[in-house]
Amino acid sequence: MNNSTAFSTTRFLLLWAGTFLYLSAHAQGGFSRLYPEGSGTGNILYDHPYIITAAQTSDSNAQRGIIFYRFNLNGDTLFTRTHFETSRDIHPGFQNSLIKSTDGSYILTGYRLPESYILKLDTNFNIQDSVFFKAYGEWTGALSMTEASNGDFLVTGSTYQPDSVTQQPRKGFLAARFDADLNPKWIKRFHTPSVNGKVVEQQAHNVMEDSKGNIWLGGYRLAQLQDNGSDALVIALDSVGNKILEKVLGNPALSEGIATVVEAPDSNYFIATIIGDNLVDLGNNPQSRCKLRVLEMDIGGTILWDKAYGSPLALNYISNCEKTKDGYLSSGYYLDWDRDFTQRDAFYRSFSFKTNFNGDSIWYREYIAGSIHSDWNRLFDLSVTPDGGFVAGGHFSSDVSPLTGQAGSHVWIIKADSLGCVVPRCQYVSLPESEPKTSINLYPNPTHGSFYLQGLQGKTLSLRVYDASGQEVLYQESISEGEAIQLNEQPSGLYMLQLLERGEVLFRKKIVKH
């Protein structure tokens, strides 16, 4: 071994050791677990030293009820309690539908059609008080809630009203305000009239009170004018429920998802959603491919900045977003089509991502409890933990359950550290490289800044490069054989390159930059 080779080898080992120490210092551990009883959890609450969730369950007569879980921080079940209504199905809500109030009670919202409800529970999930309600006599489905600064409870979800033109039922935004004793102050609905005889549906999934006392509802609008016409929708109300802003976000020609709203440190509003990128022709059912989208907007609806990043994925959904001390943490899921995008045998994968307050990507992670094509891995809600990590709750279903070996649905809970890792040191630099049999080659490696790829065989590929902390430092929508790829602006260290074909990771390679 010559001196140059020995130096390079020694430097690589030192860099790798330094990366390991960095990741060890930042790793806080976590878990990903399935639970046999219950399914479809769409809410999660971190209440130190416990994790709390309310999920759907069924009795021997297939009547639907609620199961409350209390876990320790390792995900072990400490306590459960079920609640059923006499001859009535009752459902928990979704994002932030379970909260802890300032008086120490747990508060849950959801629906028992044709009504919605708010339940006040003690620490053992015994019901202390409740209210059931409708909007203007319509059916309602409460999905999310928050506690206002004055102790009131704000609720949002859906209302159902026959359209005046078509007489077809249509969804609208539900907004309601209750005092601390669950007495209603106001209950309102927000519908959009039909367009050219076509029903317009809209549904709210999250509610937030800002520092000025205004109420923000985030959701979607689906104009049934074409197969791909869903757009993110934000509505702002004053404290007594009068609408002050309605903002549609998205590309009318593509199907897009839910908007989640968080007040920004500068008193503007951060919105996490998706943006349509292109349409994939799947014969009779074309599907939109979308990118992650984050933006900031003022109270008048003016967009101050707007950023999209990542590879386009089929049918993304942003399910929740929370503010942290140094940025925003969001979660969601997407429909993972086969690599060639022609087969409709698909499953859902979940993800989380973190941005700073300017919307710049810090990291992105994916999570699955099962990996066969029948598996639905969907995280609906998250709760930030004091260590900068989070817990998330969701739903897992499969034709071959890992718990039973048979078809089944389960509650799915994960706990992740401040870098989004369920397993410490999950960063991209710790993933295995592609098998040596791959035809793709990267050179020179180590590099002083520029490197090249060969063996792409005419494939249309996108490129991502991550640093040792898991932060994305480079993204290219497309690359060509022999094109110089630049890391000149990045410091010396260890990086992980990913090549993606239609969102699927095709190739991984560690890169050492001197």
N, C-alpha and C positions, 0 to 999 in steps of 0.2 A: 504494500500500500504506500503510495507516494504521500508527501507532506500535504499536498492540496486536497487529496481525497480524505486523508485523516482529519484535516481541519473541517471539511464539510460535514463529515460524519459526526464529529464531536459537536459541531455547532447544531446540527439537527437534533441530537440527543438532548443538548442543553435547552433548545427551544421547546422540545416536547416535554421535558421535565418542568420547565417554567409554566407551560400551558396547563399541565396537570395540577400544579400547585395553585395556579390562579382559579381553576375550576373547582378544586377542592375547597378553597376558601369561600367560594360563592355558592356552593351546593348546600341545600338544606333538606333535600330528600323529599319523598312523596310516595304516592301509591296510585294504582288504578285497579278498582275492584268492582265486581258484579255481585248482586244480592238476589237471592232466589225469590223472595216475596216482593211483589210490586213491580210496576213498570211505568214508563213515561214520566219520570220525575222531571219537572221543568223549573225547579226552584232549589236553591241551596243557600244555607246561612251559616257563616262562621261565627260561632258564639263561644269564645275561648272558655274552657278547653274542649269544646265540642264542635261537631259538625252536625247540622240539622237539615232534614229534608222532609217534604211531604210528597208522596207519590201516589199514583193510581194503583188500586188493588181490586180484586173481585172475590166474592164469596162463592160457595158451592153452587149457588143458583145463578151465577154469572152476573149478579148485581154488582155495580161498580161503587167503590167507596174509596176512602183515603187511608193510607198507612203512613204514620209519622215515625221517622227514624231518628235516633240519637247515636252518633258514632264518636269514638275517641279520635285523636289525631293520627292514629295508625289505620283508621278505617274499620276498626272492630265495632260490631253492633253492641251497644250498651242497653238499649231500650227501644221497644216499639209499642205503638198503640194504633188500633184501627178505629175508624168511624164510618158508620153506614147510616143512611136515611131510610125510613120505612117506605119500601116499595118505590124508592126514587134513586136514580143514579146521581152521585155527586162527584165532581171533578175538581182537583186543585188547579190553580192557574199556572202560568209559565214564568217568564222572567220577573224576578223580584216580587213574586206573589206571596212569599213568606218573609216576614220581617220581624225584628224585635223592637217593640215600642219603647219610648222613654220611661214608661212605668214598669218595665221588665216583662211584660206580657209578650207572647208570640201572637202575631196577627197573620191570618191566612185569608186570601181572597181566591175566588174561583166561581164555579157555576153549578147550579142544579136546575137545569132547564125546565121551564122558561125563565128562571130567575138567576141572578147572581147573588153572591153572599160575601160577608165579612165575618170571620170567626175570631173571637178573642180567646186565647188559650193560656192556661198556666204552664209552668215549666215541665209538667208531666203530660201535656197535651190534652188536659181536660178542658172542655168548652165552658168558659165563664160567661160569655155573652155572644150574641149573634144578631145579624140583620140580613134579611133577604129582600131583594129589590129588583125592579124592572125600570126601564126607561120609557115613559109615555105609553105604558101598557105593552110595549114590544118585548120580545125575547131579548135577553142580554147574556153575554158571556164575558165575565171579568177575567182578565189575564195577568194584570200587573198592578202593583200599588207602591206607594211610598208614604212616609209620615212627613207632614208639612212642619214648618218651623214652629207653628203655634200648637202642635199636637193633633191637628186634624189628620184625617186619612184621605189620600187622593187615590182614586181607582180608575183604571182604563181597561178597554177591551173592545167588544163588538156589540152592536145592536142589530136586530133583524126586523126589517119593515118591508111590506109589499110595495114594490115600485108603482107609482101612480099611473104610469103609462102601460107597462107590461104586466103589472100585477105579480111579477116574479119577486120572491124574497131577495133582498139585497142587504149587504152588510154596511154598517157605518161605524164611525168612531163612538165609543162610549167614554164619557167623562163624568165623574161623580166626586162629590166632596162630603165627608162625614166628620162630625166632631169626635172628640175623644171617647164619648159614650155611645158612639155608633148611631147617633141621630143624623139623618140626612140634612145637609144644607142645600144642596142642589144636585140634580141628576140631569145630564144633557146628552144629546146625540148630535152627530154631525154627518150628514149624508150629502152625496153629490148626485144631482139629477141625472137621469138616463140621457145618453147621447145617441141621437139617431135611432131611438128605440132599443138601444143596447144598455144593459144594466151595468152600472159602475159600482164596484164593491171596494170598500176600504176597511182596514182593521188596524187598531192600535195594539202594540205589543209592549210598550214601556212608557212610564210617566215619570217626570222629574219636576221639582220645584226649584226655580232659580233664586238668587239672592234678592231679587226685586219682588218676589212673591208671585211671579208669573208661572204658569203651568205649561209644560212642554210634553206633547204626545208624539211618539215616534211609531211608525208603522209602514203600511204600504197601500197603494191604490191599484186595483186591477180593473182596467177598462176592457170589457169583453168585446172589443172591436176586432181583435185578432188574437192568435194563439200566444203571441209574445208581446204582452202589453202591460206588464207589472212594473210599477215605479215606486221608489221610496217616497214616503210622504211624512212631512212634519207639520204639526199644528200647534200654535201657541195660544194660550188663553190667559186672560187676567184672573185675578183671585176669585172672582165670582162667576167664572165660566164663560165670559164673552170672548169670542174669537178675535185675536189681534193679528194673526199671521197664518197663512197656509202656503206651504212651499213644497212643490213636487220636484224630486231629484231623480234624474235618470235619462235614459235614451228611450223614447216612446216606441222605437222599433224593436227593442230587445227586452227580454224578461229580466227584471231585477228585483231585489229583495227588500228587506226591512231596514228602516232607519232607526238608529239608536242615538239619543241626544244626551250630552253631558255638558254642564256649564264649565267653560274654560277659565283658567286663572285670570285672564284679562276681562272677564265678565261677558265675553262673547260665548259662542256655542260650538262645541266640537260634535261632529256627527260621523259615526262609523256606519258604512253601508257598502254596497258593491256598485260597479259600473259596467254596463255591457261593453264587451270588446268586439265580438263577432258572433255570427250565427252559424252553427254546425248543422249541415243538412243530413238529417237522419231519415230521409224519406218522407213519410206522412207526418212526422213529429219533429220538426226542426227545434234545436235547443240552443239557448244562448250560452256563450262562454263569457265569464265575467272576471274582472280583477277586483281586488280589495280597493276600497275607496275611503279616504278620510278627508274631511274638509272642516273649515271654520266659517261660521256665518254670524252676522250681527243680528240685533233684534228686529231689524227691518227686512231681513231675508237676503241681504247682500252677501255674496260669498267672498270671503277675504283671501282664502287660499284653498286649493283643491288638488289632492294628490292621489294617484292610483299607482299600485305597484304589485309585483308578483306576476306569476304566470297566469294566463286566463284559464279558469276552471269552469266545469259545467255546473250550473245551478248552485252558486254560492248562497249562503244565508248567514248574515250576521245576527246572532241571537241576543247578545248583550255586550255592554261596554261599561267600564268603571274607571274612574279617575284614581290614579295613584299619586304618590308624592313626587314622582319624576316623569309622569306621562299618562298614557291611557292604555288600558288593558281590555282587549276585546276577544270574544269567542264566537264560534259558529260551526258550520258544517257545510260540506259540498257533496254533490253527487259524482262519484268516481266512476266514469264510464271506462270501458275497455280501451286499451291503448289506441286502437284505430278509430274509436268514436263511432263505430257502426253497429255494435251490439248493444242491446238494451238491457242486458243482464248486468245490473249495476248495484253498488252499495254506497252507503254514506260514510265519509270520513269526517272527523271533527278536527278543529284547529283552534289555536289561540295565537294572538300576535300582540306585540307591544310597540307603541310609537312614543316619541317624545312629544312635548307640547306644541311643536311645530309640525307634527304629522310625519316626521322622518321615521322610517322603520328601524327598530332596535333588534327585534328577533321575531321569528315565526316558527311555530311548532305544530305538528300533527299528532293525533291520538286515535288509536283504535283498540277495541277490546277483542275483535275478531276480524279475520282478513279474508273470509270467503265471500263470494259475490252476493250471497243472500244476507249478509250482515249489515245491519243499520247501526252505525256508531254516531249518535247525535248528542251533543252537549247543548243544553238550552240556557243554562244560567251559570253565573260565577259569582264568587264573593272573595274580595281581596283579604289576604291575611297580613298581620303586622310585619312579617319578615319580608314583605315585598312579593310574596308568591300569591297563590290563590287556590281555592277549592272550586270545583265545577260539578254540576249535576246534570245527568242526561238519561237517555234511553238507549238500551241495546236490545236488538232482536236478531234472531238467526234461525235458519232451518236446522242448524246443528249447534245447539247451545254448548259453550265450554263447561257449563255447570251440570247439565243434564244429559248431553249427548243427543237431545231431541229438539224439535222446534220449540222456541220459547222466547219470552221477553223479560227483561230484568232492569232493575235500577242500576245505573252506572255512575260511580263517583270517582273523581280523580283529585289528587292533591299534588300541586306542582310548586317548585321553588321559584325564586325571583327571576330565573332565566327560562321559565316555562318547562322545566325538566321534571318529569315524574321519576325518572332514574337519574341520580346525580351524574353530572358530566355527560349529559345527553347531547351536547353541542355537536354540530355537524363535523367538527374535526375529530370527534371520537367515533364516528360511524366507520364501518369498514369500507375500504375502497372497492371499486368494481373488480370482478374476477379477472385474473391475468389473461383469460382467453379473449377478452374484448379487443376489437381491432383498433380502438381509439388510442392515440398516444399523445402525451403532453410533453413539450420540450421548450427551452431547457428547464430543468428542475433539479436543484435550486435555480432561482432566477434573480436577477438584479432589478427587475421591474416588468419586462415584457416576456410573454411566452406565446406559444402557438399550439394548435391542435391539428392532428392529421388523422385520417381514417374515418372521416365523417360520412363518406359514401353517399354524398348528395342529400343527406337528411336535413330537414328543417328543424334546427335545434335552438333553444334559448339557453342562457347561461346565467348562473348565480355563483357568487363567491362570498364566503362567510369567513369572518375572523375568528380568533380563539374564543371569544365570548358568545359566539353565535349570531353576531350582528351581520346583516347583509351589507357588504361594502361595494358590490358591483352587480348590476343586472343588465343583460343585453337581450333584447327581444329575439334577435336572430344573429347567428354567427356563420362565417364562411371558412372553408378550408384554407389554412395558411394565413388567416387574418391575425394581426398582432393584437393581443389582449393585454391591456395595460394595468399594472398595479403600482405604477410609479408614485402615486400620491399616498400609498399606504406605507406604514412603518414596517420595519423588518419583523418577521414572525412567521407563524404557521397558519395556513389558510386551507379551507376546503372548497374545491370547485365541484359544482354539480352541472351536468348537462341534462336538459329536460326535453322530451319529445311529447308535445301536446299535454304538458303538465305532469308527465310521468318521468321520474328520475331514471335516466338511461346510463349515466356514468358518473362516478365519483373519483376524485383524486386529491390527495394532500399536496399542497404546494409550500415550499420553503422559499421565502423572500429574504435575501441578504440586505 
